[in-house]
Each structure stands twice: as C-alpha cells, then as structure tokens.
Amino acid sequence: QVQLVESGGGLVQPGGSLRLSCAASGSIYRINNMGWYRQAPGKERELVAHITTYGNTGYGDSLKGRVTISRDTAKNTVYLQMNSLKPEDTAVYYCNVVTGIGVHWGQGTQVTVSS
C-alpha cells in the first residue's frame, strides 16, 4: 500500500504564491511519474504538472508559466510551486504518483485564492 501525504494548501490572496508538497511512503516498488492534478467545483479533474524519474516535466495549460514542479527522489517527494495565483485557480489539488504497481492518489489539499 502506498500513502501520499499532501501539505501546503490554504488561503492566499490573488497574486500570491503557494508551495505544495506530497510525500510518498509505504510499499513503494518503484516511483515513475509524479504529478499534480486539480479539480474545481463542477469541473473535471485536470493536469497541472507532472515530472518523470529523469526530471522531464510537463504542464497543463491552465497554470503554465506560473507553476514549477520539482521532486526530491531520495525523499520520494514532489513539490509544486505556484505563483501569480488567480481566483480561478481555486480548487482541490491532488498528488498523483505512478509506481511499478499502479497509480496512486492523495486525499487532496484545498487551495483557495481570494481577497
């Protein structure tokens, strides 16, 4: 069993920044991709960013240019630095980890952008 613990969400003013973290633990056979998705009320879950074992990154269109994904392989942790946040970025952000045994999701962390 794989556990994903997310942190770093919260309330931030428009134009502000947040850094999300997701630490994986448990029966980790081999971590391949790590990433972040988000889901706003009434909308489908969408990709924010992902990063491979080799450090190759990909970004969804919604936050492109305002977000940076990184990972600490030794700590099995992935980070998401978000800048210039807008009210429309308000959503639950989910960590996603692909291992040798399957796809795993975190419980989600709420990000609210509001003045």
N, CA, C and O atoms as a Tinker XYZ file with bonds, in Angstrom:
   460  protein
     1  N      0.840000   -1.185000    0.000000    73     2
     2  CA     0.000000    0.000000    0.000000    64     1     3
     3  C      0.882000    1.244000    0.000000    63     2     4     5
     4  O      1.899000    1.294000    0.691000    81     3
     5  N      0.488000    2.234000   -0.771000    73     3     6
     6  CA     1.241000    3.474000   -0.895000    64     5     7
     7  C      0.450000    4.589000   -0.242000    63     6     8     9
     8  O     -0.742000    4.751000   -0.507000    81     7
     9  N      1.104000    5.353000    0.606000    73     7    10
    10  CA     0.473000    6.517000    1.237000    64     9    11
    11  C      1.065000    7.796000    0.661000    63    10    12    13
    12  O      2.277000    7.913000    0.480000    81    11
    13  N      0.190000    8.744000    0.379000    73    11    14
    14  CA     0.604000   10.047000   -0.116000    64    13    15
    15  C      0.105000   11.104000    0.857000    63    14    16    17
    16  O     -1.093000   11.190000    1.125000    81    15
    17  N      1.002000   11.891000    1.376000    73    15    18
    18  CA     0.643000   12.944000    2.327000    64    17    19
    19  C      0.929000   14.289000    1.695000    63    18    20    21
    20  O      2.079000   14.631000    1.418000    81    19
    21  N     -0.138000   15.052000    1.469000    73    19    22
    22  CA    -0.018000   16.367000    0.839000    64    21    23
    23  C     -0.037000   17.456000    1.900000    63    22    24    25
    24  O     -0.646000   17.296000    2.957000    81    23
    25  N      0.627000   18.551000    1.613000    73    23    26
    26  CA     0.606000   19.695000    2.506000    64    25    27
    27  C      0.859000   20.962000    1.701000    63    26    28    29
    28  O      1.311000   20.911000    0.557000    81    27
    29  N      0.560000   22.091000    2.317000    73    27    30
    30  CA     0.879000   23.379000    1.706000    64    29    31
    31  C     -0.297000   24.145000    1.148000    63    30    32    33
    32  O     -0.140000   25.293000    0.733000    81    31
    33  N     -1.468000   23.545000    1.127000    73    31    34
    34  CA    -2.635000   24.269000    0.635000    64    33    35
    35  C     -3.100000   25.313000    1.632000    63    34    36    37
    36  O     -2.579000   25.399000    2.745000    81    35
    37  N     -4.084000   26.105000    1.228000    73    35    38
    38  CA    -4.625000   27.117000    2.124000    64    37    39
    39  C     -5.222000   28.269000    1.368000    63    38    40    41
    40  O     -5.508000   28.177000    0.174000    81    39
    41  N     -5.408000   29.361000    2.084000    73    39    42
    42  CA    -5.996000   30.567000    1.528000    64    41    43
    43  C     -4.885000   31.550000    1.163000    63    42    44    45
    44  O     -3.987000   31.814000    1.962000    81    43
    45  N     -4.957000   32.079000   -0.034000    73    43    46
    46  CA    -3.960000   33.040000   -0.485000    64    45    47
    47  C     -4.658000   34.130000   -1.280000    63    46    48    49
    48  O     -5.669000   33.874000   -1.935000    81    47
    49  N     -4.129000   35.332000   -1.227000    73    47    50
    50  CA    -4.703000   36.444000   -1.980000    64    49    51
    51  C     -4.317000   36.365000   -3.452000    63    50    52    53
    52  O     -3.282000   35.790000   -3.790000    81    51
    53  N     -5.126000   36.928000   -4.317000    73    51    54
    54  CA    -4.747000   36.977000   -5.739000    64    53    55
    55  C     -3.366000   37.587000   -5.919000    63    54    56    57
    56  O     -3.023000   38.598000   -5.306000    81    55
    57  N     -2.584000   36.942000   -6.779000    73    55    58
    58  CA    -1.212000   37.387000   -6.998000    64    57    59
    59  C     -0.207000   36.721000   -6.073000    63    58    60    61
    60  O      1.002000   36.875000   -6.251000    81    59
    61  N     -0.695000   35.992000   -5.099000    73    59    62
    62  CA     0.183000   35.346000   -4.134000    64    61    63
    63  C      0.741000   34.023000   -4.632000    63    62    64    65
    64  O      0.491000   33.603000   -5.762000    81    63
    65  N      1.505000   33.379000   -3.754000    73    63    66
    66  CA     2.177000   32.128000   -4.094000    64    65    67
    67  C      1.892000   31.071000   -3.033000    63    66    68    69
    68  O      1.602000   31.374000   -1.875000    81    67
    69  N      1.985000   29.838000   -3.467000    73    67    70
    70  CA     1.886000   28.695000   -2.553000    64    69    71
    71  C      2.824000   27.611000   -3.039000    63    70    72    73
    72  O      3.112000   27.505000   -4.231000    81    71
    73  N      3.294000   26.812000   -2.106000    73    71    74
    74  CA     4.118000   25.652000   -2.452000    64    73    75
    75  C      3.476000   24.410000   -1.844000    63    74    76    77
    76  O      3.346000   24.291000   -0.625000    81    75
    77  N      3.087000   23.506000   -2.700000    73    75    78
    78  CA     2.502000   22.256000   -2.262000    64    77    79
    79  C      3.580000   21.173000   -2.211000    63    78    80    81
    80  O      4.517000   21.164000   -3.009000    81    79
    81  N      3.418000   20.262000   -1.248000    73    79    82
    82  CA     4.330000   19.129000   -1.128000    64    81    83
    83  C      3.524000   17.845000   -1.058000    63    82    84    85
    84  O      2.398000   17.829000   -0.562000    81    83
    85  N      4.108000   16.783000   -1.553000    73    83    86
    86  CA     3.475000   15.465000   -1.476000    64    85    87
    87  C      4.561000   14.433000   -1.233000    63    86    88    89
    88  O      5.451000   14.242000   -2.063000    81    87
    89  N      4.480000   13.771000   -0.091000    73    87    90
    90  CA     5.472000   12.755000    0.271000    64    89    91
    91  C      4.850000   11.376000    0.140000    63    90    92    93
    92  O      3.769000   11.119000    0.669000    81    91
    93  N      5.536000   10.495000   -0.562000    73    91    94
    94  CA     5.070000    9.125000   -0.752000    64    93    95
    95  C      5.807000    8.190000    0.192000    63    94    96    97
    96  O      7.009000    8.326000    0.419000    81    95
    97  N      5.059000    7.238000    0.736000    73    95    98
    98  CA     5.664000    6.245000    1.622000    64    97    99
    99  C      4.881000    4.945000    1.507000    63    98   100   101
   100  O      3.841000    4.874000    0.852000    81    99
   101  N      5.418000    3.910000    2.168000    73    99   102
   102  CA     4.727000    2.624000    2.140000    64   101   103
   103  C      5.392000    1.652000    1.183000    63   102   104   105
   104  O      6.613000    1.641000    1.026000    81   103
   105  N      4.576000    0.850000    0.557000    73   103   106
   106  CA     5.074000   -0.210000   -0.329000    64   105   107
   107  C      5.397000    0.354000   -1.705000    63   106   108   109
   108  O      4.706000    0.089000   -2.689000    81   107
   109  N      6.456000    1.131000   -1.742000    73   107   110
   110  CA     6.854000    1.769000   -2.997000    64   109   111
   111  C      7.815000    0.841000   -3.710000    63   110   112   113
   112  O      8.965000    0.683000   -3.299000    81   111
   113  N      7.346000    0.238000   -4.766000    73   111   114
   114  CA     8.210000   -0.654000   -5.534000    64   113   115
   115  C      9.155000    0.168000   -6.393000    63   114   116   117
   116  O     10.371000   -0.017000   -6.349000    81   115
   117  N      8.599000    1.058000   -7.159000    73   115   118
   118  CA     9.404000    1.946000   -7.983000    64   117   119
   119  C      8.528000    3.127000   -8.386000    63   118   120   121
   120  O      7.469000    2.944000   -8.986000    81   119
   121  N      8.968000    4.325000   -8.057000    73   119   122
   122  CA     8.200000    5.510000   -8.437000    64   121   123
   123  C      8.626000    5.942000   -9.821000    63   122   124   125
   124  O      9.812000    6.141000  -10.082000    81   123
   125  N      7.676000    6.085000  -10.692000    73   123   126
   126  CA     7.946000    6.585000  -12.033000    64   125   127
   127  C      7.535000    8.060000  -12.073000    63   126   128   129
   128  O      8.249000    8.913000  -11.546000    81   127
   129  N      6.426000    8.357000  -12.675000    73   127   130
   130  CA     5.978000    9.746000  -12.724000    64   129   131
   131  C      5.369000   10.201000  -11.409000    63   130   132   133
   132  O      4.757000    9.413000  -10.688000    81   131
   133  N      5.543000   11.472000  -11.109000    73   131   134
   134  CA     4.854000   12.125000  -10.003000    64   133   135
   135  C      4.217000   13.388000  -10.566000    63   134   136   137
   136  O      4.759000   14.014000  -11.477000    81   135
   137  N      3.071000   13.753000  -10.020000    73   135   138
   138  CA     2.420000   14.926000  -10.589000    64   137   139
   139  C      1.321000   15.490000   -9.716000    63   138   140   141
   140  O      1.031000   14.992000   -8.628000    81   139
   141  N      0.726000   16.538000  -10.228000    73   139   142
   142  CA    -0.376000   17.221000   -9.550000    64   141   143
   143  C     -1.522000   17.430000  -10.537000    63   142   144   145
   144  O     -1.328000   17.782000  -11.700000    81   143
   145  N     -2.716000   17.196000  -10.018000    73   143   146
   146  CA    -3.940000   17.491000  -10.742000    64   145   147
   147  C     -4.776000   18.407000   -9.866000    63   146   148   149
   148  O     -4.493000   18.567000   -8.679000    81   147
   149  N     -5.790000   18.999000  -10.440000    73   147   150
   150  CA    -6.699000   19.812000   -9.630000    64   149   151
   151  C     -8.121000   19.634000  -10.131000    63   150   152   153
   152  O     -8.362000   19.288000  -11.287000    81   151
   153  N     -9.054000   19.883000   -9.221000    73   151   154
   154  CA   -10.465000   19.788000   -9.563000    64   153   155
   155  C    -11.227000   20.901000   -8.871000    63   154   156   157
   156  O    -11.264000   20.979000   -7.643000    81   155
   157  N    -11.824000   21.749000   -9.665000    73   155   158
   158  CA   -12.657000   22.831000   -9.148000    64   157   159
   159  C    -14.108000   22.351000   -9.102000    63   158   160   161
   160  O    -14.468000   21.419000   -9.822000    81   159
   161  N    -14.941000   22.967000   -8.271000    73   159   162
   162  CA   -16.350000   22.558000   -8.179000    64   161   163
   163  C    -17.039000   22.600000   -9.542000    63   162   164   165
   164  O    -16.979000   23.600000  -10.258000    81   163
   165  N    -17.692000   21.495000   -9.879000    73   163   166
   166  CA   -18.422000   21.438000  -11.130000    64   165   167
   167  C    -17.573000   21.207000  -12.360000    63   166   168   169
   168  O    -18.084000   21.213000  -13.480000    81   167
   169  N    -16.276000   21.003000  -12.161000    73   167   170
   170  CA   -15.386000   20.797000  -13.307000    64   169   171
   171  C    -14.682000   19.457000  -13.199000    63   170   172   173
   172  O    -14.635000   18.850000  -12.129000    81   171
   173  N    -14.135000   19.004000  -14.317000    73   171   174
   174  CA   -13.400000   17.751000  -14.321000    64   173   175
   175  C    -11.997000   17.957000  -13.752000    63   174   176   177
   176  O    -11.455000   19.062000  -13.756000    81   175
   177  N    -11.439000   16.871000  -13.272000    73   175   178
   178  CA   -10.062000   16.915000  -12.790000    64   177   179
   179  C     -9.133000   17.140000  -13.983000    63   178   180   181
   180  O     -9.300000   16.529000  -15.039000    81   179
   181  N     -8.153000   18.025000  -13.800000    73   179   182
   182  CA    -7.246000   18.347000  -14.900000    64   181   183
   183  C     -5.799000   18.314000  -14.434000    63   182   184   185
   184  O     -5.496000   18.524000  -13.259000    81   183
   185  N     -4.924000   18.047000  -15.377000    73   183   186
   186  CA    -3.500000   18.004000  -15.099000    64   185   187
   187  C     -2.975000   19.412000  -14.817000    63   186   188   189
   188  O     -3.289000   20.361000  -15.535000    81   187
   189  N     -2.181000   19.526000  -13.774000    73   187   190
   190  CA    -1.455000   20.764000  -13.513000    64   189   191
   191  C     -0.010000   20.613000  -13.993000    63   190   192   193
   192  O      0.490000   21.434000  -14.762000    81   191
   193  N      0.651000   19.549000  -13.527000    73   191   194
   194  CA     2.037000   19.328000  -13.916000    64   193   195
   195  C      2.441000   17.902000  -13.569000    63   194   196   197
   196  O      1.862000   17.281000  -12.677000    81   195
   197  N      3.444000   17.388000  -14.286000    73   195   198
   198  CA     3.994000   16.083000  -13.921000    64   197   199
   199  C      5.494000   16.102000  -14.184000    63   198   200   201
   200  O      6.009000   16.925000  -14.941000    81   199
   201  N      6.181000   15.156000  -13.523000    73   199   202
   202  CA     7.630000   15.074000  -13.652000    64   201   203
   203  C      8.036000   13.611000  -13.627000    63   202   204   205
   204  O      7.534000   12.832000  -12.816000    81   203
   205  N      8.945000   13.244000  -14.518000    73   203   206
   206  CA     9.390000   11.857000  -14.600000    64   205   207
   207  C     10.567000   11.609000  -13.666000    63   206   208   209
   208  O     11.093000   12.523000  -13.031000    81   207
   209  N     10.956000   10.357000  -13.607000    73   207   210
   210  CA    12.113000    9.973000  -12.795000    64   209   211
   211  C     13.368000   10.709000  -13.255000    63   210   212   213
   212  O     14.259000   10.995000  -12.455000    81   211
   213  N     13.427000   11.009000  -14.539000    73   211   214
   214  CA    14.605000   11.657000  -15.099000    64   213   215
   215  C     14.526000   13.177000  -15.052000    63   214   216   217
   216  O     15.422000   13.869000  -15.536000    81   215
   217  N     13.443000   13.694000  -14.461000    73   215   218
   218  CA    13.332000   15.136000  -14.313000    64   217   219
   219  C     12.649000   15.845000  -15.463000    63   218   220   221
   220  O     12.571000   17.073000  -15.477000    81   219
   221  N     12.155000   15.088000  -16.425000    73   219   222
   222  CA    11.413000   15.717000  -17.518000    64   221   223
   223  C     10.045000   16.163000  -17.005000    63   222   224   225
   224  O      9.365000   15.429000  -16.288000    81   223
   225  N      9.661000   17.361000  -17.381000    73   223   226
   226  CA     8.419000   17.938000  -16.860000    64   225   227
   227  C      7.422000   18.233000  -17.972000    63   226   228   229
   228  O      7.786000   18.421000  -19.133000    81   227
   229  N      6.165000   18.268000  -17.582000    73   227   230
   230  CA     5.088000   18.649000  -18.485000    64   229   231
   231  C      4.055000   19.433000  -17.706000    63   230   232   233
   232  O      3.834000   19.170000  -16.523000    81   231
   233  N      3.420000   20.394000  -18.358000    73   231   234
   234  CA     2.485000   21.274000  -17.674000    64   233   235
   235  C      1.166000   21.362000  -18.429000    63   234   236   237
   236  O      1.128000   21.366000  -19.659000    81   235
   237  N      0.092000   21.433000  -17.658000    73   235   238
   238  CA    -1.205000   21.690000  -18.252000    64   237   239
   239  C     -1.300000   23.158000  -18.637000    63   238   240   241
   240  O     -0.496000   23.983000  -18.202000    81   239
   241  N     -2.281000   23.468000  -19.450000    73   239   242
   242  CA    -2.393000   24.826000  -19.963000    64   241   243
   243  C     -2.834000   25.837000  -18.914000    63   242   244   245
   244  O     -2.492000   27.016000  -19.000000    81   243
   245  N     -3.589000   25.378000  -17.930000    73   243   246
   246  CA    -4.228000   26.315000  -17.009000    64   245   247
   247  C     -3.243000   27.117000  -16.170000    63   246   248   249
   248  O     -3.472000   28.302000  -15.924000    81   247
   249  N     -2.174000   26.513000  -15.734000    73   247   250
   250  CA    -1.212000   27.202000  -14.859000    64   249   251
   251  C      0.150000   27.373000  -15.524000    63   250   252   253
   252  O      1.104000   27.814000  -14.883000    81   251
   253  N      0.242000   27.033000  -16.782000    73   251   254
   254  CA     1.516000   27.095000  -17.479000    64   253   255
   255  C      2.131000   28.486000  -17.371000    63   254   256   257
   256  O      1.458000   29.495000  -17.581000    81   255
   257  N      3.428000   28.520000  -17.038000    73   255   258
   258  CA     4.118000   29.796000  -16.884000    64   257   259
   259  C      4.051000   30.354000  -15.479000    63   258   260   261
   260  O      4.798000   31.267000  -15.129000    81   259
   261  N      3.159000   29.808000  -14.676000    73   259   262
   262  CA     3.008000   30.292000  -13.306000    64   261   263
   263  C      3.311000   29.197000  -12.276000    63   262   264   265
   264  O      3.187000   29.422000  -11.072000    81   263
   265  N      3.699000   28.036000  -12.745000    73   263   266
   266  CA     3.904000   26.920000  -11.837000    64   265   267
   267  C      5.179000   26.165000  -12.200000    63   266   268   269
   268  O      5.546000   26.065000  -13.370000    81   267
   269  N      5.847000   25.637000  -11.175000    73   267   270
   270  CA     7.047000   24.832000  -11.372000    64   269   271
   271  C      6.945000   23.571000  -10.531000    63   270   272   273
   272  O      6.681000   23.635000   -9.331000    81   271
   273  N      7.156000   22.428000  -11.163000    73   271   274
   274  CA     7.144000   21.163000  -10.437000    64   273   275
   275  C      8.580000   20.683000  -10.257000    63   274   276   277
   276  O      9.427000   20.863000  -11.132000    81   275
   277  N      8.832000   20.073000   -9.112000    73   275   278
   278  CA    10.161000   19.516000   -8.839000    64   277   279
   279  C      9.980000   18.301000   -7.934000    63   278   280   281
   280  O      8.913000   18.092000   -7.357000    81   279
   281  N     11.027000   17.517000   -7.822000    73   279   282
   282  CA    10.943000   16.337000   -6.958000    64   281   283
   283  C     12.273000   16.080000   -6.289000    63   282   284   285
   284  O     13.339000   16.397000   -6.815000    81   283
   285  N     12.172000   15.487000   -5.096000    73   283   286
   286  CA    13.335000   15.020000   -4.360000    64   285   287
   287  C     13.240000   13.504000   -4.368000    63   286   288   289
   288  O     12.485000   12.915000   -3.595000    81   287
   289  N     14.005000   12.884000   -5.238000    73   287   290
   290  CA    13.905000   11.441000   -5.420000    64   289   291
   291  C     14.252000   10.691000   -4.146000    63   290   292   293
   292  O     13.621000    9.683000   -3.827000    81   291
   293  N     15.251000   11.174000   -3.412000    73   291   294
   294  CA    15.681000   10.496000   -2.191000    64   293   295
   295  C     14.582000   10.512000   -1.132000    63   294   296   297
   296  O     14.482000    9.592000   -0.320000    81   295
   297  N     13.761000   11.558000   -1.144000    73   295   298
   298  CA    12.696000   11.680000   -0.154000    64   297   299
   299  C     11.339000   11.245000   -0.699000    63   298   300   301
   300  O     10.332000   11.330000    0.003000    81   299
   301  N     11.308000   10.780000   -1.948000    73   299   302
   302  CA    10.034000   10.385000   -2.579000    64   301   303
   303  C      8.997000   11.496000   -2.457000    63   302   304   305
   304  O      7.832000   11.242000   -2.151000    81   303
   305  N      9.428000   12.711000   -2.698000    73   303   306
   306  CA     8.569000   13.872000   -2.512000    64   305   307
   307  C      8.531000   14.711000   -3.782000    63   306   308   309
   308  O      9.544000   14.912000   -4.452000    81   307
   309  N      7.332000   15.192000   -4.090000    73   307   310
   310  CA     7.156000   16.079000   -5.231000    64   309   311
   311  C      6.616000   17.413000   -4.729000    63   310   312   313
   312  O      5.813000   17.464000   -3.798000    81   311
   313  N      7.068000   18.483000   -5.358000    73   311   314
   314  CA     6.692000   19.832000   -4.955000    64   313   315
   315  C      6.022000   20.555000   -6.124000    63   314   316   317
   316  O      6.291000   20.273000   -7.291000    81   315
   317  N      5.147000   21.489000   -5.776000    73   315   318
   318  CA     4.520000   22.330000   -6.786000    64   317   319
   319  C      4.571000   23.772000   -6.306000    63   318   320   321
   320  O      3.886000   24.141000   -5.352000    81   319
   321  N      5.370000   24.569000   -6.957000    73   319   322
   322  CA     5.460000   25.995000   -6.650000    64   321   323
   323  C      4.510000   26.735000   -7.573000    63   322   324   325
   324  O      4.647000   26.668000   -8.794000    81   323
   325  N      3.552000   27.437000   -6.998000    73   323   326
   326  CA     2.555000   28.172000   -7.775000    64   325   327
   327  C      2.682000   29.661000   -7.486000    63   326   328   329
   328  O      2.694000   30.071000   -6.326000    81   327
   329  N      2.776000   30.460000   -8.526000    73   327   330
   330  CA     2.939000   31.901000   -8.397000    64   329   331
   331  C      1.817000   32.632000   -9.146000    63   330   332   333
   332  O      1.117000   32.052000   -9.976000    81   331
   333  N      1.671000   33.901000   -8.830000    73   331   334
   334  CA     0.683000   34.756000   -9.507000    64   333   335
   335  C     -0.692000   34.082000   -9.547000    63   334   336   337
   336  O     -1.345000   34.020000  -10.589000    81   335
   337  N     -1.100000   33.593000   -8.410000    73   335   338
   338  CA    -2.353000   32.839000   -8.346000    64   337   339
   339  C     -3.564000   33.733000   -8.601000    63   338   340   341
   340  O     -3.585000   34.912000   -8.250000    81   339
   341  N     -4.560000   33.129000   -9.218000    73   339   342
   342  CA    -5.791000   33.836000   -9.572000    64   341   343
   343  C     -6.980000   33.159000   -8.885000    63   342   344   345
   344  O     -6.894000   31.992000   -8.504000    81   343
   345  N     -8.081000   33.884000   -8.728000    73   343   346
   346  CA    -9.267000   33.248000   -8.114000    64   345   347
   347  C     -9.703000   31.977000   -8.838000    63   346   348   349
   348  O    -10.206000   31.047000   -8.208000    81   347
   349  N     -9.514000   31.932000  -10.140000    73   347   350
   350  CA    -9.912000   30.737000  -10.892000    64   349   351
   351  C     -8.991000   29.543000  -10.649000    63   350   352   353
   352  O     -9.261000   28.445000  -11.137000    81   351
   353  N     -7.919000   29.744000   -9.909000    73   351   354
   354  CA    -7.058000   28.631000   -9.525000    64   353   355
   355  C     -7.588000   27.916000   -8.280000    63   354   356   357
   356  O     -7.031000   26.902000   -7.861000    81   355
   357  N     -8.639000   28.434000   -7.704000    73   355   358
   358  CA    -9.252000   27.793000   -6.546000    64   357   359
   359  C     -9.744000   26.407000   -6.906000    63   358   360   361
   360  O    -10.529000   26.235000   -7.839000    81   359
   361  N     -9.272000   25.411000   -6.154000    73   359   362
   362  CA    -9.600000   24.017000   -6.455000    64   361   363
   363  C     -9.000000   23.128000   -5.371000    63   362   364   365
   364  O     -8.243000   23.584000   -4.515000    81   363
   365  N     -9.354000   21.860000   -5.431000    73   363   366
   366  CA    -8.662000   20.850000   -4.641000    64   365   367
   367  C     -7.536000   20.303000   -5.507000    63   366   368   369
   368  O     -7.759000   19.880000   -6.641000    81   367
   369  N     -6.356000   20.317000   -4.974000    73   367   370
   370  CA    -5.179000   19.860000   -5.705000    64   369   371
   371  C     -4.797000   18.466000   -5.203000    63   370   372   373
   372  O     -4.660000   18.234000   -4.002000    81   371
   373  N     -4.631000   17.554000   -6.149000    73   371   374
   374  CA    -4.356000   16.153000   -5.827000    64   373   375
   375  C     -2.970000   15.747000   -6.312000    63   374   376   377
   376  O     -2.561000   16.044000   -7.434000    81   375
   377  N     -2.278000   15.069000   -5.436000    73   375   378
   378  CA    -0.997000   14.476000   -5.804000    64   377   379
   379  C     -1.264000   13.155000   -6.519000    63   378   380   381
   380  O     -2.186000   12.420000   -6.165000    81   379
   381  N     -0.458000   12.867000   -7.511000    73   379   382
   382  CA    -0.597000   11.637000   -8.296000    64   381   383
   383  C      0.772000   11.006000   -8.455000    63   382   384   385
   384  O      1.726000   11.665000   -8.869000    81   383
   385  N      0.865000    9.733000   -8.126000    73   383   386
   386  CA     2.145000    9.030000   -8.218000    64   385   387
   387  C      1.929000    7.720000   -8.963000    63   386   388   389
   388  O      1.016000    6.956000   -8.651000    81   387
   389  N      2.768000    7.476000   -9.937000    73   387   390
   390  CA     2.723000    6.236000  -10.700000    64   389   391
   391  C      3.908000    5.382000  -10.277000    63   390   392   393
   392  O      5.064000    5.784000  -10.415000    81   391
   393  N      3.601000    4.195000   -9.760000    73   391   394
   394  CA     4.658000    3.295000   -9.323000    64   393   395
   395  C      4.631000    2.027000  -10.179000    63   394   396   397
   396  O      3.843000    1.905000  -11.117000    81   395
   397  N      5.502000    1.104000   -9.832000    73   395   398
   398  CA     5.546000   -0.144000  -10.560000    64   397   399
   399  C      4.313000   -1.003000  -10.370000    63   398   400   401
   400  O      4.103000   -1.964000  -11.109000    81   399
   401  N      3.487000   -0.661000   -9.374000    73   399   402
   402  CA     2.311000   -1.484000   -9.111000    64   401   403
   403  C      1.008000   -0.747000   -9.398000    63   402   404   405
   404  O     -0.065000   -1.333000   -9.259000    81   403
   405  N      1.073000    0.511000   -9.790000    73   403   406
   406  CA    -0.174000    1.178000  -10.129000    64   405   407
   407  C     -0.133000    2.680000   -9.983000    63   406   408   409
   408  O      0.929000    3.279000   -9.813000    81   407
   409  N     -1.317000    3.282000  -10.052000    73   407   410
   410  CA    -1.482000    4.730000   -9.941000    64   409   411
   411  C     -2.099000    5.044000   -8.586000    63   410   412   413
   412  O     -3.051000    4.387000   -8.163000    81   411
   413  N     -1.561000    6.039000   -7.913000    73   411   414
   414  CA    -1.983000    6.348000   -6.559000    64   413   415
   415  C     -2.328000    7.822000   -6.455000    63   414   416   417
   416  O     -1.682000    8.665000   -7.077000    81   415
   417  N     -3.353000    8.130000   -5.664000    73   415   418
   418  CA    -3.812000    9.500000   -5.490000    64   417   419
   419  C     -3.761000    9.904000   -4.025000    63   418   420   421
   420  O     -4.023000    9.096000   -3.134000    81   419
   421  N     -3.420000   11.169000   -3.791000    73   419   422
   422  CA    -3.514000   11.718000   -2.462000    64   421   423
   423  C     -4.948000   12.094000   -2.136000    63   422   424   425
   424  O     -5.837000   11.991000   -2.981000    81   423
   425  N     -5.162000   12.530000   -0.903000    73   423   426
   426  CA    -6.509000   12.865000   -0.451000    64   425   427
   427  C     -6.944000   14.243000   -0.933000    63   426   428   429
   428  O     -8.124000   14.587000   -0.861000    81   427
   429  N     -6.002000   15.022000   -1.419000    73   427   430
   430  CA    -6.307000   16.354000   -1.918000    64   429   431
   431  C     -6.060000   17.432000   -0.873000    63   430   432   433
   432  O     -6.252000   17.217000    0.324000    81   431
   433  N     -5.638000   18.579000   -1.344000    73   431   434
   434  CA    -5.435000   19.727000   -0.467000    64   433   435
   435  C     -6.122000   20.940000   -1.106000    63   434   436   437
   436  O     -5.957000   21.206000   -2.297000    81   435
   437  N     -6.882000   21.656000   -0.307000    73   435   438
   438  CA    -7.665000   22.780000   -0.823000    64   437   439
   439  C     -6.782000   24.008000   -1.008000    63   438   440   441
   440  O     -6.032000   24.391000   -0.110000    81   439
   441  N     -6.881000   24.607000   -2.167000    73   439   442
   442  CA    -6.247000   25.892000   -2.445000    64   441   443
   443  C     -7.358000   26.880000   -2.774000    63   442   444   445
   444  O     -8.144000   26.665000   -3.696000    81   443
   445  N     -7.412000   27.960000   -2.011000    73   443   446
   446  CA    -8.426000   28.990000   -2.223000    64   445   447
   447  C     -7.728000   30.321000   -2.470000    63   446   448   449
   448  O     -6.931000   30.781000   -1.653000    81   447
   449  N     -8.038000   30.924000   -3.600000    73   447   450
   450  CA    -7.447000   32.218000   -3.951000    64   449   451
   451  C     -8.549000   33.266000   -3.871000    63   450   452   453
   452  O     -9.467000   33.294000   -4.691000    81   451
   453  N     -8.435000   34.113000   -2.877000    73   451   454
   454  CA    -9.494000   35.094000   -2.641000    64   453   455
   455  C     -8.954000   36.255000   -1.831000    63   454   456   457
   456  O     -8.048000   36.100000   -1.013000    81   455
   457  N     -9.533000   37.426000   -2.077000    73   455   458
   458  CA    -9.155000   38.596000   -1.291000    64   457   459
   459  C    -10.108000   38.759000   -0.113000    63   458   460
   460  O     -9.960000   39.691000    0.676000    81   459
